[in-house]
Amino acid sequence: MLTFVAETLSIATVATLFKSWRSQASAFLIIGLLLLVLSCVCWSYAQGWEFGVLYALLAPGLLAWLFIMASQRILPAPKNMPSPKSLDLSRSTVLINGAHFISVLFVLLVTSVLISLGVSAIMPISAAGQLALTVILLPLVWGLCAYHYLASSKKRQPLITYAVLALLGLLVVRIAPI
């Protein structure tokens, strides 16, 4: 019975949040968030906290697709279609893009591994905790480094900065026992 109440609250959550988005009313947003918290509590009591939190956060995300499909509109084709950009396969463009590819995929990956290992090595936690922290930090650091590298106009400055940070991480890993 409590699972049915939790399901109903999840549907009401999505409906209220959808209504707040459509009408741009903050009152519906607050009510929707309160319903989300209430459905989370009901799911947790009904299924246990491990599965309850999972269901409470997963159900609205899946139910939202029903509201999206119900409100979709098919628009007519645009009158002026922009022409696609021509493909530039000149030698210099291919070499520059290849260098960026190698920099992001290999250089920044190794750099982010060393930075993540260095940060986790200085944390006062067990070796298993340090490795878990590295697993969590690695994609975040790699993504931030890649974003910063690709967004900067001068590509050498970020690479030099990351090389220094990687050396510091390497020193910390060599000094600190894991």
N, C-alpha and C positions, 0 to 999 in steps of 0.2 A: 504494500500500500504506500509506503514511504517512497519507494522508487517511482511510482506513478506520480506522486506529488512533486518529486524532484524533476521528472520529465516535463510535467506541466509548467513548473517554474522556469525551466530552461527555455521552453517555447515562449513563455510570457516575457522572459528576458530579451530574447531576440526580437520579438514583436515590439516591445517597448523601445529598445535601442534603434530599431528600424524606424519607428514613428518619430523618435527624437531627431534622427538624421534627416528624414523627409521634411519635418516641420521646423527644424533648427530650433527646437525648444529645449532649454537646459533642464526644465522640470522633468521631462520624460527621460533625459539622460540620467539624472540622479535616481529616479525610480528604477530604471533599468539596471543601474549598478547595484542598487540595494537588492533587487530581485536576483541578480547574479550571486551576490554574497549569500542570500538566503537559499538559493538552489545549491550552492556549494556546501552549505551546512547540511541540507537535506540529503544530498548525494553522499556526503561523508558518513552520516548516520546510517543510511541505507546500505551502503556497500563497503564501509570501512574507509579510513581516511586515505589510504594509498590509492584505491580505485575511485573513491568518491571525488577527490580533487581532479583526477584524470578525466572522469566523466563530466564533471562540472565545467571544465575548461574545454573539453573536446566537443561536447554536445552543441553549445551555441555556435561554434565555428562551422559545424556541419549543417546545423539548422538554418544558418544564415543563407546558405545556397538556395533554399526554398524561396526565401523572400527576394533574393536576387533574380531568380528565374521568373517569379511572378511579376516583377516590375520591369523586366527587360523590354526594350523597344527596338525595332529594326528600323534604322534610319535609311533614307534613300542614299544612293551613291553620290559622292561629291561631284559637283559640276566641273571643277578644275582639279584634275589629278596631277600632283607634282611629279615631275620626271625623276626617275631614280638617279642617284649619283653614280657616275661612271667609275668603274673599278680601276684603281691606279696600281699597276704592277711594275712600276719602274724599279730599277735596281736599288736606288737609294731608299725608296719607301719600304721595300721588302727588307733591306738590311736594318733599317731603323726599327721597324716593327719586330723583326726577329731578335734584335738586341733587347727591346723592351720585354719580349716574351721570355727570353733567357734570364733577364734580370728579375722579373717577377716570379717566375716558376722555380728557378734554382737558387739565385743569390739571395732573394728575400726570404725564401723558405728556410735556407740554412741560417740566415740571420735571425729569423723569428724563432727558430728552434733554440739557438744559443741564448737569445734574450729571455725566452720563456724558462729555459733551464736555469739561467742565472737568477731570475726573480724567484722561482720556486725553491732554489737552493738556499736562499737567505731566510726563508720562512721557517719559523720554529715548529715544524710539524714533522711527522714521521716520513720515512722514505716513500711509503705508499701514498701518503697525502701529497707529497711533493710531486710525484709522478702524475697523480690525478689533477693537481693544479696545472701542471704543464700541459696535459691533454686539453684542459679547458682554455688555457691562455693562448696556446699555439695558433688556432685559427683566428682568434681575435687580433693578436699581434700581427700575424701575416696579412690579414685583411686591411688593418690600419696602415701597415707599412706599404702595401701595394696601392692603396687609395692615395696615400700621401705622395708616393713616388709618381704615380700616373697623373696626379693633379698638379704637381709642381712644374713650372716652366723650365727650371734648370735641374736636370736630372742628376747631375753629379753631386750636388749638395746633399740630397737625401741619402744617396748611396754612401757617401763619406760618413754621414751621421750614423747610419745603420752599421757600417763597418766598425766604428768606434764602440757602439753599443754591443755589437757582437763580441768584440774583443773583451769588453768588460764582463759580459756574460760568461765567456770562456774562462776568464781569470777567476771569477766567482765559483764556477763549477769545479775548476781545478783545485781551488783552495778549500772550499766548503765540502765536507764529507756528506755524501748522499746515503 
